Amino acid sequence: MKIIFAGTPFFAVPSLQTIYETYGNGLVAVVTQPDKPQGRKGILTPSPVKEEAIALGIPVLQFSRIRENVSELKQLHADLMVTCAYGQILTQEVLDVFPKGVWNIHASLLPAYRGAAPVARALIDGCRETGVTIMKTELGLDTGDILLSAKTPVYDSDDCGTLEERLSRLGAELISEALPMIERGELPLQKQGEGSVCKKVERTEVDFSKTAREVSCLIRGLSPAPFAFARVGALTLNFWFAEEADCEEDVPAGTVVRCSPKSGLIVKCGEGAVRLTEVQPAGGRRMTDTDFCNGRKLQGARFEQPVL
């Protein structure tokens, strides 16, 4: 069976590795996004999937628009294509290239969290579990029939990075189970019901008038990028991690109730409080809250409310 793999970020790399280990030369090409400028100098940088494909000796195709390169895909005579966070919408003409279909590895329990940033959104919404779905791609946004799915808990110790890493390994396990089924034509597909669509996440200012759990989930869902942040006086802080904390003080939401090398940085919320365990001042380095609080006198100060 000849396979094309289409993916771009680190999340897709374990699935690429698994398919290569199983099918070897049957993996005829990898499709990924064009190199993009990164950093202040704008250096063109390949995607993690491209780097891995080169290391494995797999031919790499980079299309600005895959829909405009159908003829090149046809020349590979692949039976199917597996996509994983590829980043481009496929047309029917692309789907029709592959006799055994196009199969997507999606980082949610469909039909929940179709679209972009499903991992971040699951964290932000406070989900206690999420997972990965293998679905047959159709023209709708992640609406195709489901072949397989698997769950994983969402822990209070998770941020988007750790949860994505766990889901990426789970996706690799699922696609290794799915491909033999597809090859044999054993397809116990299930239709999706009504679901939800999530948009790309953006850097967001924290509203401490929300509950401690809501604030903690927002911070963890936006870490390690694009970050939740807040302002206190002339200082802007990006937050890497937060956890719920005890607080008996009757003070307005956003008030710093603790700031010391011993207790760390604790801020009152609309309900409860959060400890901002890892922070990064604008233009500074990432640090623990205990290091940040060393020599700073923020206790009693109040973080600004976001401007709506």
C-alpha positions, 0 to 999 in steps of 0.5 A, spaced: 500 500 500 502 506 497 501 512 502 502 520 502 503 523 509 501 530 510 502 534 516 506 540 519 508 541 526 511 537 531 504 534 533 504 530 526 511 527 527 510 521 531 505 519 526 509 520 520 515 516 524 510 510 526 507 510 518 515 510 516 516 504 521 511 500 519 510 501 511 517 503 509 518 505 502 510 504 501 510 511 504 512 515 497 512 522 499 511 527 505 507 533 504 508 539 508 507 547 508 512 551 505 518 554 509 516 560 513 520 566 516 522 565 523 525 570 528 527 577 528 531 576 522 526 572 518 530 566 517 526 561 512 525 555 517 522 548 515 517 545 518 518 539 523 515 534 519 519 536 513 525 536 518 523 529 520 522 526 513 529 529 510 532 525 516 528 519 514 530 519 506 522 521 504 521 525 498 518 532 501 513 536 497 511 543 499 505 546 496 503 553 497 496 551 495 495 543 494 489 544 490 493 547 485 498 541 485 493 535 483 497 532 477 503 532 481 499 528 487 496 523 481 503 521 479 505 518 485 499 513 484 498 513 492 492 509 495 491 513 500 493 520 504 494 521 511 493 528 514 495 530 521 495 538 522 497 539 515 494 546 515 490 546 508 483 545 506 483 539 501 478 540 495 474 534 492 479 534 486 484 532 491 480 527 495 478 523 489 486 522 487 486 517 493 482 510 491 482 508 499 481 515 501 484 521 505 484 519 513 485 525 518 488 524 525 484 530 529 486 532 536 479 531 539 473 527 540 469 528 534 464 531 533 467 536 539 472 541 537 472 541 530 477 546 526 483 549 529 486 549 536 482 543 539 487 542 544 488 549 547 480 549 547 479 543 551 484 546 556 481 553 556 474 550 557 476 546 563 475 539 559 476 533 564 478 528 558 479 529 551 482 524 545 484 523 538 479 521 532 481 518 526 476 520 521 475 519 513 476 526 510 470 529 506 469 537 504 466 539 511 470 541 516 472 535 520 465 532 519 467 526 516 465 519 518 469 516 524 473 510 524 477 510 531 477 514 537 481 514 543 481 518 550 486 521 555 485 524 561 486 532 562 490 533 568 491 539 572 498 539 571 497 539 563 498 545 559 497 545 551 504 543 550 504 537 555 497 535 552 499 536 545 505 531 546 501 526 549 495 526 544 501 526 538 503 519 541 496 517 542 494 519 534 500 515 532 498 509 536 491 510 533 493 511 525 498 504 526 491 501 528 487 504 523 491 503 516 491 495 516 483 496 517 483 501 511 488 496 507 483 490 508 477 494 507 474 493 514 471 500 515 466 500 521 465 507 520 460 512 524 457 518 522 458 524 526 452 528 530 452 535 531 458 538 534 462 544 536 467 548 532 473 552 535 477 557 532 485 559 532 487 561 539 490 568 540 494 572 546 489 573 551 489 578 557 487 575 563 480 577 566 481 575 574 474 577 575 472 569 573 473 563 577 480 561 579 479 554 575 477 559 569 483 563 569 488 557 571 485 553 565 486 559 560 493 560 562 494 553 561 491 552 554 495 558 552 502 556 554 507 555 551 504 559 546 501 564 544 500 566 552 495 569 557 498 575 560 496 581 564 498 588 566 500 591 573 502 598 573 508 598 568 509 591 568 506 586 563 507 579 565 506 573 560 504 566 564 507 560 563 503 556 568 498 557 574 494 553 579 488 554 583 490 556 590 487 558 597 485 565 599 481 567 605 482 575 603 476 579 602 479 583 596 477 585 589 479 580 584 486 581 581 489 583 587 496 580 589 495 577 595 501 574 596 508 576 593 514 573 596 520 568 595 516 563 600 509 563 598 510 565 590 505 570 586 498 569 588 492 573 585 485 573 588 480 571 582 472 572 582 472 566 586 478 563 589 485 565 587 490 562 583 498 561 584 502 564 577 507 559 578 511 560 572 511 567 569 515 571 564 516 579 564 515 582 557 522 583 555 525 578 560 526 571 561 521 565 564 522 564 571 518 561 577 514 565 581 518 565 587 524 567 583 520 573 580 517 575 587 524 576 590 525 583 591 519 585 588 513 589 592 507 587 589 503 585 595 496 589 595 497 591 587 492 590 583 492 587 575 488 591 570 482 588 568 482 587 560 479 592 556 473 589 552 
